[in-house]
Amino acid sequence: MITLFRNFAKSKWAIGLLALLALSLIITGGTQMDVLGALRPPQVIAAGDRSLDQTEFRQMVEQIRFQNQQRSGQAMTVEQLASDPSFAPAFGQRAQELGFLAWASDAGIRPGKELVLRQIREIEAFFDPVTQKFDETAYQARLADAKMTPAMLEQQFRDEYIQTHYGSAVAAGARMPRIYGAVIANQTQQARGGSWFVVTPAMAGSAAAPTDAQLTTFMGQNRAALTSPEFRTASLVIFNDSAGGDVAISEEKIQARFNFRKDALSLSERRTFTTLTAPNRAAADRIAAALRAGQTPSAVGRANNLQPAAYADTPRSAISDPAVSAAVFGLAANQVSAPIQARIGFVVASVASVTPGREVTLADVRSQIVEELRGQEVRAQVSTRVEAYELARSEGKSLEQAVAQVGARIIAVPAVTQDGKNRAGQQVNAPAELLEAMWKVTKGRASEVVSAGEGQYFVVRVDDVVPAGLPALDSVRPQLTQAWTAGENARLLSARADALSARLRRGEDINAVAASVGATVTTRASVRQNQETLAELGQGVLGGLFNAERGQPFSQQQQDGGIALGRVDRITAPSPALAAPEAQQWRQRLAGNVAESFLRSTVDSAAMRVKAGFDEDAARVALGVQAMPAAATPEAATPAPARPAGQ
């Protein structure tokens, strides 16, 4: 209902913010002395106890970048996100929202923990697919996939409760006078009569074929749309080869690596156990007593309408909740835990068996050891080739000579734009690091060795650069001719319609005006606004009839390319019995709009109360990106503090 808190979600920043679900972390601490404030990290978003410092802001942006990459399937850098025009407005809006939430919490609008946990346990995404009940393991797994924590999700639900409850209270008090709805209902329910005809493109004539001079002028007028981007072709040097997987590893190296990693590879202690999650401590106490009395977890679960969660041969590292993990691995076989305060509810664990850890043998992990050593050898070969390549280049050898000497490979990179698109406008599979390196060097120059991560490196040389610019006239003549002709025909149609409309305004008979262009006049005594009439008459006729006064001519564009010309002859008011129900509906809709306005004022006022603001300079420092260019003024030399939202 409260669309106010969603309206800013238009940019890649805001989409990323909503995809994260929870945008902020709770910052603890007081306001004891200004000296203590100086010791805290600089705040990027100032919003009372919902403020974010530079470290937390950086973490949030990294999560947004991850979400955008997952959604688009393309690599994206922080610099690209920070260069988006919506960067400052989106986070300025978020600062206002966090300021409102901080104010609301201080004012006592705080949902209880049980309320939040109960709602989380009703989310089907966290259900076991077999039992169709809440499952702690599924809950933790789904949050991990979204790079979230339970604390972040719970905070989001608390924020939702605050927004919903406050907004509902405001909406309940926003009542509009009945006359407001009556005025609109009268407009929508009334009937109108009139006469009209449609001027078609054929009646206005067609434009002659354009000359080269006209097309050239047209190209200049549409330079931005017609200019093609800069394209670059390149040669990509990579230092790995397809033979890397066949690197032979000696038995001595395998044995030495096994001896070194034996302790880390040994199997840890594992336990088989069952947990039951209760909504409160009293229920958990009953469950623990029943299990200690000898009842099976299944029987106890049925008696309490709970689904037991069974864990077979599970290591401690696989239990995501630290409290549950500590309790389970503190029990012996056939023991039952006391109620455990978990992230969600109270957990009772019953341990069935304990499997002691054991040392692994070389046979157990041989393939793993070999793969590790093979990867290490391949990375060493790549590193050796890179060093040899740099030495060869420093000795004056050409790129081709150096590549041949060290055994690297050259791959041709076809023409591509800076954002990774080919001449057909399709996205190519080019890493962001490669495109960035291609646009850092000039034609004929090779880049320095660039790390591609995971021990891989590359060098790129720009072979050709096709500058951005307008295409040759002959290469786009058919498309330009079609666009120019369409525009000229539209101009002719508009001019003809304007001339006919002027005759109607002077009082000339509509039938005579229509006959002058071979059009047919249509007359209706009663027309109502509805979908059937719209489909029959068209948007131009319907809009003209219901937007003009009685006796006034109208001219409106039709969907089929023509222009409707006509005159309103009659306006018939609706009966009260028909208008009353719709008047009430409009009254409610208007009340919702007014409530939204009230809410916006509340958010602005609350943000100012807690001095909420977004410091773009601190944000860019946190992200390690350059500030946006600004006019050189004396004031610009002084860093600006976080500005209160709404000012």
Disulfide bonds with the S-S distance in Angstrom:
none
